[in-house]
Amino acid sequence: MKILLVEDDAMIGENVEIALMDEGIQVDWARTAAEAEHRLASAGYDAVLLDLGLPGKDGLDILRDLRAHGTTTPVLVITARDTVPERVRGLNGGADDYLVKPFDLDELIARLHAVVRRSHFGEGTVYRKDEVEVNLLTRQAMVGGHQVVLSAREWAILAALLARPGAILSRSQLEERLYGWAGEIESNAVEVYVHGLRKKLGHGLIVNVRGLGYMVERA
């Protein structure tokens, strides 16, 4: 997952960045409204963590501009504005969720995963193919009715493929899902995790399209 963190408070931003990276999430950190708008215009993100009190421009205006231009990237507002009218303005302005400072980092991460899942897959979406059943909201994988435990990196690869059944994703596209974890990404990382997924979920689930990449067939 790749997210944009928009936060001008250095201490809060650093703590959030470290917590997210520990979860294997790739983070770009913008400290001003101008930097945030530049990054949003030039890069794609799975979600945005948006502070409202920013130098140069209010975060709510950034959010309204995003929605006015048809951008559907999920936005989780993180702010000290804790009154009900402020929350209503944020949600009506296009926020997918609203978290008041000070917040618990575990709750932040849980809410972030929730808005991304809703955006990518919709509530209750389950992928079924032969004996394999994968619930992308609850992060549960079953084979023949028995639960299979997947690692965080295996989930990153699987979720990317299941987000677009029938589409071929290149190795570089899948490698992007692995950035953010501590340590270097080995050149054969994608192959290693695909091999692990095939052992656990069956060799027929993930198809290798020679010279192009990997895909899962439509259910």
C-alpha positions in Angstrom: 0.0 0.0 0.0 1.2 3.5 -0.8 -0.2 6.5 1.0 0.3 10.2 1.2 0.7 11.7 4.7 -0.1 15.4 4.8 1.0 16.7 8.2 2.9 19.8 9.1 3.7 18.8 12.7 7.1 17.2 12.6 6.6 15.0 15.7 3.2 13.7 14.7 4.3 13.1 11.2 7.4 11.2 12.2 5.5 9.0 14.6 2.9 8.2 12.0 5.5 7.6 9.3 7.4 5.1 11.5 4.2 3.3 12.5 3.0 2.9 8.9 6.4 1.8 7.6 6.5 -0.8 10.4 3.3 -2.2 8.9 4.9 -2.4 5.5 3.1 0.7 4.1 5.0 3.0 1.7 4.7 6.6 2.9 5.3 9.9 1.1 5.2 12.8 3.6 4.0 16.3 2.5 4.5 19.0 5.1 2.7 21.8 3.3 -0.5 22.2 1.2 1.5 23.1 -1.9 3.7 20.0 -1.5 0.6 17.8 -1.0 -1.1 19.2 -4.1 2.1 18.6 -6.2 2.4 15.0 -5.0 -1.3 14.3 -5.6 -1.0 15.6 -9.1 2.0 13.6 -10.0 1.6 10.2 -8.2 -1.1 7.7 -7.5 -1.9 6.7 -3.9 -4.1 4.1 -2.2 -5.1 6.6 0.4 -4.4 10.0 1.9 -4.0 10.9 5.6 -4.9 14.6 5.6 -4.4 17.1 8.4 -6.6 20.2 8.0 -4.5 22.9 9.7 -1.8 23.3 7.0 0.5 26.2 6.1 -0.7 28.0 3.0 -4.1 26.4 2.5 -6.7 24.6 4.6 -6.7 20.8 4.2 -10.5 20.9 3.7 -10.0 23.0 0.6 -7.5 20.4 -0.7 -10.1 17.7 -0.1 -12.9 19.6 -1.8 -10.6 20.3 -4.8 -9.8 16.5 -5.1 -13.5 15.6 -5.1 -14.4 18.4 -7.5 -11.9 16.9 -10.0 -13.4 13.5 -9.6 -10.6 11.9 -7.6 -11.9 9.0 -5.6 -8.8 8.2 -3.6 -9.9 7.5 0.0 -9.1 10.3 2.4 -8.8 9.8 6.2 -8.8 13.2 7.9 -6.5 13.5 11.0 -7.1 16.8 12.9 -7.5 18.5 16.2 -10.8 20.0 15.1 -13.1 17.9 17.3 -16.5 19.6 17.2 -19.5 17.9 15.6 -19.9 20.7 13.0 -16.2 20.4 12.0 -16.6 16.6 11.6 -19.7 17.1 9.5 -17.9 19.6 7.3 -15.1 17.2 6.8 -17.3 14.2 5.9 -19.6 16.3 3.7 -16.4 17.7 2.0 -15.6 14.2 0.8 -13.6 12.6 3.7 -14.0 8.8 4.0 -13.3 8.9 7.7 -12.4 11.4 10.4 -10.0 10.9 13.3 -9.4 13.5 16.0 -6.0 14.1 17.5 -4.5 12.8 19.7 -5.2 9.4 18.3 -4.0 5.9 18.9 -1.6 4.7 16.2 -3.2 1.2 16.1 -6.6 2.8 15.5 -5.2 5.0 12.8 -3.8 2.0 11.0 -7.0 0.0 11.4 -9.1 2.9 10.0 -6.7 3.4 7.1 -6.9 -0.3 6.1 -10.7 -0.1 6.4 -11.1 2.9 4.0 -8.7 1.3 1.5 -10.6 -2.0 1.6 -13.9 -0.2 1.1 -12.5 1.8 -1.8 -10.9 -1.2 -3.6 -13.3 -4.0 -3.0 -16.6 -2.8 -1.5 -18.2 -4.2 1.6 -18.4 -8.0 1.9 -16.5 -8.7 -1.3 -15.3 -12.3 -1.5 -13.3 -13.9 -4.3 -14.1 -17.6 -4.9 -12.4 -19.9 -7.4 -12.7 -23.6 -7.2 -11.8 -24.5 -3.6 -10.3 -21.2 -2.8 -12.2 -18.4 -1.0 -10.6 -15.1 -0.1 -12.3 -12.4 1.9 -10.4 -9.2 1.2 -12.2 -7.3 4.0 -11.5 -9.7 6.8 -8.2 -10.8 5.3 -9.2 -14.5 5.5 -8.1 -17.1 3.0 -9.8 -20.6 2.9 -9.0 -23.7 0.8 -11.5 -26.5 0.9 -13.2 -24.9 3.9 -9.9 -24.7 5.9 -8.3 -21.4 6.8 -4.8 -20.7 5.4 -2.4 -18.3 7.1 -0.7 -15.8 4.8 2.1 -13.5 5.6 1.7 -9.7 5.3 3.8 -9.7 2.1 1.9 -12.6 0.6 -1.3 -10.6 1.3 0.2 -7.5 -0.4 0.8 -9.5 -3.6 -2.5 -11.4 -3.4 -4.6 -8.2 -2.8 -3.0 -6.4 -5.7 -3.9 -9.3 -8.1 -7.4 -9.8 -6.7 -8.1 -6.0 -7.0 -8.0 -6.5 -10.8 -9.0 -10.1 -11.7 -8.2 -10.9 -15.3 -5.6 -8.1 -15.6 -1.9 -8.9 -15.9 0.4 -7.1 -13.4 4.1 -6.9 -14.1 6.7 -7.8 -11.7 7.6 -4.2 -11.1 3.9 -3.4 -10.4 3.9 -6.1 -7.7 7.2 -5.1 -6.3 5.7 -1.6 -5.6 3.4 -3.4 -3.1 6.4 -4.7 -1.2 8.2 -1.4 -0.7 7.9 0.1 2.8 9.0 -2.9 4.8 12.4 -2.6 6.5 15.3 -4.0 4.5 16.0 -4.3 0.8 13.6 -6.0 -1.6 15.4 -8.9 -3.2 15.3 -9.1 -7.0 13.3 -12.4 -6.8 10.9 -11.3 -4.1 7.8 -11.4 -6.2 8.6 -14.9 -7.4 9.3 -16.0 -3.8 5.9 -14.8 -2.6 4.0 -16.0 -5.6 5.6 -19.4 -5.0 4.4 -19.3 -1.3 0.9 -18.3 -2.4 0.7 -21.2 -4.8 1.8 -23.7 -2.2 -0.8 -22.5 0.2 -3.7 -21.7 -2.2 -3.0 -24.1 -5.1 -0.9 -23.7 -8.2 -3.8 -22.9 -10.4 -4.9 -19.6 -8.7 -2.0 -17.3 -9.9 -1.2 -17.6 -13.6 2.2 -16.7 -14.9 1.9 -14.9 -18.3 5.3 -15.4 -19.8 7.2 -12.2 -20.4 4.4 -10.1 -19.0 3.7 -10.9 -15.4 1.0 -12.5 -13.2 -2.7 -12.6 -13.0 -5.7 -14.3 -11.4 -8.6 -15.3 -13.5 -12.0 -13.8 -13.0 -14.1 -15.7 -10.5 
